[in-house]
Amino acid sequence: MGFTGELAVSTRGLRKTYRRPGRSPHVAVEGLDLDVPVGGVHGFLGPNGAGKTTTIRMLLGLVGADSGTMRVFDEPVPLRLPAVVGRVGAIVEQPKFFPSFSARRNLSLLAGGIGADERLVDVVLADVGLADRARDRYRSYSLGMKQRLAIAATLLKDPDLLIFDEPTNGLDPAGIREVRQTMRGLADRGKTVLVSSHILAEVEQVADTVSIVARGRLVAAGTVAELIGASSATTVRVGIEVPGTAGELLTAQGWGVRRDGRYLLVDGAPNPARVTEVLARAGLFVDELMPVRVDLEQVFLELTAGQGPGTRPPDAPRKASHGRRAQGGAA
């Protein structure tokens, strides 16, 4: 399974196992098939421990794969990594900057070290919205500004593909918004942005396409709209004067029921009409009934349910297509 059109990244059957003295081996990535289309923001999503960082490290040649294939801009890596590394910028760990130097001075030193044009320093600072703070010392920057400066550093060689591993970790809402806007701006300029994250709500607001992984394997891929449309999750918001009694009746139907103040959130009902039918038979009548819009987080939870330690993800990952479910075997 995969996306059609030109791909920035493609893996097939990728596997990585870590050997641990005195302990059983840990399979971090197991038969991963990952496609990242050229252009736009691609969310690489999964819970902590799903193998996202290991996959990124293998793509960058920082960790060797046990088996499988990887291609970046159709070049096999790590064999041909030197041929494409100039087209790739990545933040896997927080870069080290000099605290007492200004942002501009830090980038100037870095540009000299990698042979980048000094004139690009002001350009990349403007690209990430730091032009007005370019002369401020790095130590005075907020966490969000520091992350944007790290992104600016990756832009010095004008890469076509940018890879960010959990770039909003530890940031406050303002910092998260700044980084999100920066990634969207880069994609709108024609860059390909691959961002790994477990924060689904943030990725939903910026990503064009996503891949969801669980325990090292792909479980779904598609556009955000397709995956949301393909979700089987149905939630209905029910307003009723006696939510306790109504909740017991709806739970007896095998549906999931959660309290939200005077409202009930009902999961799993085939349609809202069935909710009103069950309650009306008991003489209970709703004063509000509204389907709740499915978001990426709900899709994620549905797809990764039961994917805790000691479980395996399904063998057939799901590719969304035109808002309907489709099953595809792993290559």
C-alpha positions as CSV (number, residue, x, y, z in Angstrom):
1,M,0.0,0.0,0.0
2,G,1.2,3.6,-0.4
3,F,0.5,7.0,-1.9
4,T,0.5,7.5,-5.6
5,G,2.8,10.0,-7.3
6,E,6.4,11.0,-6.5
7,L,7.6,10.0,-3.0
8,A,10.1,11.8,-0.8
9,V,10.5,8.7,1.4
10,S,9.5,5.1,0.9
11,T,10.3,2.0,3.1
12,R,9.3,-1.6,2.6
13,G,9.6,-4.3,5.2
14,L,11.8,-2.2,7.4
15,R,12.8,-4.0,10.6
16,K,15.0,-3.1,13.6
17,T,15.6,-5.1,16.7
18,Y,17.6,-4.0,19.7
19,R,19.5,-6.6,21.6
20,R,19.5,-6.1,25.4
21,P,21.9,-7.9,27.6
22,G,20.1,-10.2,30.0
23,R,16.7,-9.3,28.5
24,S,14.7,-10.4,25.5
25,P,15.2,-8.6,22.3
26,H,13.1,-5.5,21.7
27,V,11.5,-5.2,18.2
28,A,11.3,-1.4,17.6
29,V,10.3,-1.5,14.0
30,E,8.6,-4.6,12.4
31,G,8.0,-4.8,8.7
32,L,7.3,-1.1,8.3
33,D,5.9,0.1,4.9
34,L,6.0,3.9,4.9
35,D,5.4,6.3,2.1
36,V,5.8,10.1,2.3
37,P,4.5,12.1,-0.7
38,V,6.6,14.9,-2.1
39,G,5.2,18.3,-0.9
40,G,3.1,19.2,2.1
41,V,3.2,18.1,5.7
42,H,3.2,14.4,6.4
43,G,2.3,13.3,10.0
44,F,4.1,10.2,11.2
45,L,1.9,9.3,14.1
46,G,2.0,6.7,16.8
47,P,2.1,6.3,20.6
48,N,5.4,6.6,22.4
49,G,7.5,3.4,21.7
50,A,5.8,2.9,18.3
51,G,9.1,3.0,16.5
52,K,8.9,6.6,15.0
53,T,12.3,7.8,16.2
54,T,14.0,4.6,15.3
55,T,12.6,4.8,11.8
56,I,13.8,8.4,11.4
57,R,17.3,7.4,12.7
58,M,17.5,4.6,10.1
59,L,16.5,7.0,7.3
60,L,19.2,9.3,8.3
61,G,21.8,6.6,8.6
62,L,22.2,7.0,12.3
63,V,21.0,3.5,13.0
64,G,21.4,0.4,10.8
65,A,18.3,-1.6,9.8
66,D,18.2,-5.4,10.3
67,S,16.3,-5.9,7.0
68,G,14.0,-4.1,4.6
69,T,14.6,-1.3,2.1
70,M,14.5,2.5,2.3
71,R,14.5,5.1,-0.4
72,V,14.8,8.9,-0.1
73,F,14.0,10.8,-3.3
74,D,14.2,7.4,-5.0
75,E,17.8,6.8,-3.9
76,P,18.5,3.7,-1.8
77,V,19.7,4.6,1.7
78,P,22.0,4.2,3.4
79,L,24.0,3.1,0.3
80,R,23.3,6.3,-1.6
81,L,22.7,8.6,1.4
82,P,25.6,10.9,0.5
83,A,23.9,11.6,-2.8
84,V,20.7,12.9,-1.1
85,V,21.8,14.1,2.3
86,G,22.2,17.7,1.0
87,R,18.5,17.6,0.2
88,V,17.5,16.6,3.7
89,G,17.4,18.7,6.9
90,A,16.5,17.0,10.2
91,I,15.9,17.8,13.9
92,V,16.2,14.5,15.9
93,E,17.6,16.0,19.1
94,Q,17.8,19.6,20.3
95,P,20.7,21.3,18.5
96,K,23.4,22.9,20.6
97,F,23.6,26.7,20.4
98,F,25.9,29.1,22.3
99,P,23.6,30.7,25.0
100,S,25.5,34.0,25.1
101,F,25.5,34.5,21.3
102,S,22.7,36.0,19.3
103,A,20.6,33.9,17.1
104,R,22.2,35.4,14.0
105,R,25.7,34.8,15.3
106,N,24.9,31.2,16.1
107,L,23.6,30.6,12.6
108,S,26.5,32.5,11.0
109,L,28.9,30.1,12.8
110,L,26.9,27.1,11.6
111,A,26.7,28.4,8.0
112,G,30.5,28.7,8.0
113,G,30.9,25.2,9.4
114,I,28.7,23.6,6.7
115,G,29.8,25.8,3.8
116,A,26.4,27.5,3.4
117,D,26.1,31.0,2.0
118,E,26.2,33.6,4.8
119,R,23.5,35.6,3.1
120,L,21.0,32.7,3.8
121,V,21.2,33.4,7.6
122,D,18.8,36.4,7.4
123,V,16.6,34.6,4.9
124,V,16.1,31.6,7.2
125,L,15.5,33.7,10.2
126,A,12.8,35.5,8.3
127,D,11.4,32.1,7.2
128,V,10.8,31.1,10.8
129,G,9.6,34.4,12.0
130,L,12.7,35.4,14.0
131,A,14.0,38.3,12.0
132,D,12.9,40.8,14.6
133,R,14.7,38.8,17.4
134,A,17.8,37.9,15.4
135,R,20.2,40.0,17.6
136,D,18.8,38.7,20.9
137,R,20.8,36.2,22.8
138,Y,19.8,32.6,22.5
139,R,19.4,32.3,26.3
140,S,16.6,34.9,26.2
141,Y,14.6,32.8,23.8
142,S,11.4,30.9,24.8
143,L,11.3,27.2,24.1
144,G,9.2,27.8,21.0
145,M,11.6,30.3,19.7
146,K,14.5,27.9,20.3
147,Q,12.7,25.3,18.3
148,R,12.1,27.7,15.5
149,L,15.8,28.6,15.5
150,A,16.6,24.9,15.2
151,I,14.3,24.7,12.2
152,A,16.1,27.8,10.8
153,A,19.4,25.9,11.2
154,T,18.1,23.0,9.1
155,L,17.1,25.5,6.3
156,L,20.7,26.8,5.8
157,K,21.3,24.2,3.1
158,D,17.9,24.8,1.5
159,P,16.7,21.2,1.9
160,D,13.8,19.7,0.0
161,L,12.8,17.4,2.8
162,L,12.7,18.4,6.5
163,I,12.3,15.7,9.2
164,F,11.2,16.8,12.6
165,D,10.9,14.3,15.5
166,E,8.4,15.4,18.1
167,P,9.1,19.1,17.5
168,T,6.5,20.4,20.0
169,N,7.5,18.3,23.0
170,G,7.7,20.5,26.1
171,L,6.3,23.6,24.4
172,D,3.4,25.7,25.8
173,P,0.4,26.4,23.5
174,A,1.9,29.5,22.1
175,G,5.1,27.7,21.2
176,I,3.2,24.8,19.6
177,R,1.3,27.3,17.5
178,E,4.5,29.0,16.4
179,V,6.1,25.7,15.3
180,R,2.9,24.5,13.6
181,Q,2.7,27.8,11.6
182,T,6.4,27.5,10.7
183,M,5.9,23.9,9.4
184,R,2.8,24.9,7.4
185,G,4.7,27.9,5.9
186,L,7.6,25.6,4.8
187,A,5.1,23.2,3.1
188,D,3.4,26.1,1.4
189,R,6.7,27.1,-0.1
190,G,7.1,23.6,-1.7
191,K,9.1,21.8,1.0
192,T,8.2,18.3,2.2
193,V,7.9,18.2,5.9
194,L,7.9,14.8,7.8
195,V,6.9,15.3,11.4
196,S,6.6,12.6,13.9
197,S,4.3,13.1,16.9
198,H,1.9,11.6,19.4
199,I,0.0,14.8,19.7
200,L,-2.8,14.1,17.3
201,A,-4.8,17.4,17.7
202,E,-1.8,19.4,16.7
203,V,-0.9,17.3,13.7
204,E,-4.5,17.3,12.5
205,Q,-4.3,21.1,12.1
206,V,-1.2,21.1,10.0
207,A,-0.8,17.8,8.1
208,D,-1.9,17.1,4.6
209,T,-1.3,13.3,4.8
210,V,-0.6,11.0,7.7
211,S,0.7,7.5,8.5
212,I,-0.3,5.9,11.8
213,V,2.0,3.2,13.3
214,A,1.6,0.9,16.2
215,R,4.3,-1.3,17.6
216,G,6.6,-0.7,14.7
217,R,4.1,-1.4,11.9
218,L,1.8,0.7,9.7
219,V,-1.9,0.5,10.6
220,A,-3.3,3.3,8.4
221,A,-2.3,5.9,5.8
222,G,-4.1,8.6,3.8
223,T,-5.1,12.2,3.9
224,V,-6.5,13.5,7.2
225,A,-9.9,13.9,5.7
226,E,-9.9,10.4,4.3
227,L,-8.9,8.8,7.5
228,I,-11.5,10.7,9.5
229,G,-14.1,9.8,6.9
230,A,-13.0,6.1,7.0
231,S,-13.3,5.8,10.7
232,S,-16.0,3.5,12.0
233,A,-16.2,5.5,15.2
234,T,-19.6,7.1,15.8
235,T,-20.2,9.5,18.7
236,V,-23.6,11.1,19.5
237,R,-24.1,13.9,22.0
238,V,-27.3,13.4,23.9
239,G,-29.0,16.0,26.0
240,I,-31.5,14.6,28.5
241,E,-32.9,15.5,31.9
242,V,-32.1,12.2,33.5
243,P,-28.6,11.3,32.2
244,G,-28.0,8.7,34.9
245,T,-31.0,6.5,34.0
246,A,-30.5,7.1,30.2
247,G,-26.9,6.2,30.5
248,E,-27.8,2.8,32.1
249,L,-30.2,2.0,29.3
250,L,-27.8,2.9,26.6
251,T,-24.9,1.0,28.2
252,A,-27.2,-2.1,28.3
253,Q,-27.2,-1.9,24.5
254,G,-23.5,-2.5,24.5
255,W,-22.6,1.1,23.6
256,G,-20.0,3.2,25.2
257,V,-21.5,5.9,27.4
258,R,-19.6,8.9,29.0
259,R,-21.0,11.7,31.1
260,D,-20.3,15.3,30.0
261,G,-22.2,17.4,32.5
262,R,-25.9,17.0,31.7
263,Y,-25.0,15.4,28.4
264,L,-24.1,11.9,27.4
265,L,-21.5,11.0,24.8
266,V,-22.6,7.7,23.2
267,D,-20.1,5.7,21.2
268,G,-20.9,2.8,18.9
269,A,-24.6,3.4,18.2
270,P,-25.3,2.6,14.5
271,N,-27.1,5.9,14.1
272,P,-28.6,8.7,16.3
273,A,-32.1,7.4,15.6
274,R,-31.4,4.2,17.5
275,V,-30.4,6.2,20.5
276,T,-33.8,8.0,20.6
277,E,-35.6,4.8,19.9
278,V,-34.1,3.0,22.9
279,L,-34.8,6.0,25.2
280,A,-38.3,6.6,23.9
281,R,-39.3,3.0,24.6
282,A,-38.5,3.7,28.3
283,G,-40.5,7.0,28.3
284,L,-37.3,9.1,28.1
285,F,-37.1,11.9,25.5
286,V,-34.0,13.8,24.5
287,D,-33.9,17.6,24.2
288,E,-30.7,17.6,22.1
289,L,-29.2,15.0,19.8
290,M,-26.1,15.8,17.8
291,P,-23.5,13.6,16.0
292,V,-20.0,14.6,17.2
293,R,-17.4,15.2,14.5
294,V,-14.8,12.5,14.4
295,D,-11.3,13.8,14.8
296,L,-7.9,12.3,14.1
297,E,-7.4,11.5,17.8
298,Q,-10.5,9.3,17.8
299,V,-9.3,7.5,14.6
300,F,-6.0,7.0,16.2
301,L,-7.5,5.5,19.3
302,E,-9.7,3.2,17.3
303,L,-6.8,2.0,15.2
304,T,-4.3,1.5,18.0
305,A,-6.7,0.0,20.6
306,G,-5.1,-3.0,22.3
307,Q,-1.6,-2.1,20.9
308,G,0.0,-2.0,24.4
309,P,3.0,-4.1,25.4
310,G,2.7,-7.7,24.5
311,T,0.2,-7.2,21.7
312,R,0.7,-7.0,17.9
313,P,-0.9,-4.6,15.4
314,P,-3.1,-6.0,12.7
315,D,-1.4,-7.6,9.7
316,A,-3.6,-5.6,7.3
317,P,-3.0,-1.8,7.5
318,R,-5.8,0.4,6.4
319,K,-5.5,2.9,3.5
320,A,-8.3,5.4,3.4
321,S,-9.7,6.1,0.0
322,H,-12.5,8.6,-0.7
323,G,-13.8,8.4,2.8
324,R,-14.4,4.6,2.9
325,R,-12.5,1.8,4.4
326,A,-10.1,-0.3,2.3
327,Q,-7.9,-3.2,3.4
328,G,-4.5,-3.7,2.0
329,G,-1.9,-6.3,2.8
330,A,1.5,-5.3,3.9
331,A,4.1,-5.5,1.2
